[in-house]
Amino acid sequence: MNIGMMIVCVIGGLAGVLSTAYLMISLPVVIIWKFYRRVRFGYNMYQ
């Protein structure tokens, strides 16, 4: 396998890993933040 194909594979793999990590971290953080605002300030969950 040539070096160009290896670089494309590594970049594609990193893009997949980073996007998955972002989703797995950001979704629970947003949900926890909405619950915090609901309890602390009485905001609606959908704002």
C-alpha positions in Angstrom: 0.0 0.0 0.0 1.4 3.4 -0.9 2.0 6.3 1.4 -0.8 8.4 -0.1 -3.4 5.8 0.7 -2.1 5.4 4.2 -2.5 9.1 4.8 -6.1 9.1 3.5 -6.9 6.2 5.7 -5.4 7.9 8.8 -7.3 11.1 8.1 -10.6 9.3 7.5 -10.1 7.3 10.7 -9.3 10.4 12.8 -12.4 12.2 11.4 -14.6 9.3 12.4 -13.1 9.0 15.9 -13.2 12.7 16.6 -16.8 13.1 15.4 -17.9 10.1 17.5 -16.1 11.4 20.6 -17.7 14.8 20.2 -21.2 13.4 20.0 -20.6 11.0 23.0 -19.3 13.9 25.1 -21.5 16.8 24.0 -24.9 15.1 24.2 -24.8 14.2 28.0 -23.3 17.6 28.8 -26.2 19.4 27.1 -28.7 17.2 28.9 -27.1 17.8 32.2 -26.9 21.5 31.5 -30.6 21.7 30.7 -31.5 19.8 34.0 -29.3 22.2 35.9 -31.0 25.2 34.4 -34.4 23.7 35.1 -33.6 23.1 38.8 -31.6 26.2 39.5 -33.5 28.9 37.4 -36.8 27.2 36.6 -36.3 27.5 32.9 -38.3 25.3 30.5 -36.4 22.2 29.2 -37.0 23.2 25.6 -35.4 26.7 25.7 
